[in-house]
Amino acid sequence: MGHSSAVWDYKVGIEVSKDWNGIDQIVLRNPQGASARVSLHGGQVTSWRNDRGEELLFTSSKAIFKPPKSMRGGIPICFPQFGNCGSLEQHGFARSKIWTIDDNPPPLHLNESTGKSFIDLLLKPSEEDLKCWPHSFEFRLRVSLASDGNLALISRIRNINGKPFSFSFAYHTYLSVSDISEVRIEGLETLDYLDNLCQRNRFTEQGDAITFESEVDRVYLSSQNCIAVLDHERKRTYVLRKEGLPDVVVWNPWDKKSKSMADFGDEEYKQMLCVDGAAIEKPITLKPGEEWTGRLELAVVSSSFCSENLHPQMRFF
């Protein structure tokens, strides 16, 4: 994804440049050398690198970088729906719109900006959006990179409509892994899940961890706040901590589905795993003037970390 040098500095640790479609993208950096890149196309995080420059998010080699199509990889934002139902495009329209930089966001908690490089983005519905989803809203997104390299996304959605509306939501997070058959997820044991490969029927997770040997497309319900994705080969663990997002989507297309997707390489399923903080089973309903907040923080730790450290009430923001 080609980009030019920065055209102006927004804050310390931030540069704004144009991608090859002429759309602004923001690069956040911390003093240790970690970075994150956010595109105004979709408000999508397209890259997250650690202080050694290693890419932590997966992007398909076949990804199409052409609006309005959402790019296959990074962290697309699914709003106002996850999945495919009704007249809206799959996973909603937020990921295919051009967002703006929000220069005057309402204040967040003090610690949301302390020691962090961050950018605030804003999405409001267009006339076209209101025709297919007739609800006025303001969607504010903060993406921040902390001094320890942790990546955080905070979404605030406000109803500025005259009547209530409901939506579902997901941070559709594509993690880069060494080999999907060597990966396990801890923190979802014993939960009920909806299986999209079985007409969304409800099952209960029986394993002591989730491992992968075929296509998986599930929504785990009412999960704890902290999930671990252990990459055995790289000896590293992704830790996802979330608030306001009760559900977790787990998706890997495996070989057959991979071959059917034009913007996805036939063998790339081996190097990726989607684990999404989401609100799907019970849609969020906002009355006029009400605001919802959904937070996700991603960290990478050594794989000596294990699920005994995953306290359900663990707070981090």
PEMO-V190473 format. One record per helix or strand. SS is the DSSP state (@ for helix, = for strand). FROM is the first residue (numbers start at 0). TO is the last residue. If there is no record, write none. Layout:
BEGIN
<<SS	FROM	TO> <SS	FROM	TO>>
END
This chain:
BEGIN
<<=	2	2> <=	7	7> <=	13	18> <=	23	28> <=	34	38> <=	40	40> <=	43	48> <=	54	54> <=	56	56> <=	58	58> <=	72	72> <=	74	77> <@	93	95> <=	97	97> <=	99	100> <@	109	111> <=	115	123> <@	126	131> <=	136	145> <=	150	158> <=	164	175> <@	179	181> <=	182	185> <=	191	194> <=	200	203> <=	209	209> <=	215	219> <=	225	230> <=	235	242> <=	246	251> <@	253	259> <@	267	270> <=	271	285> <=	290	301> <@	306	308>>
END
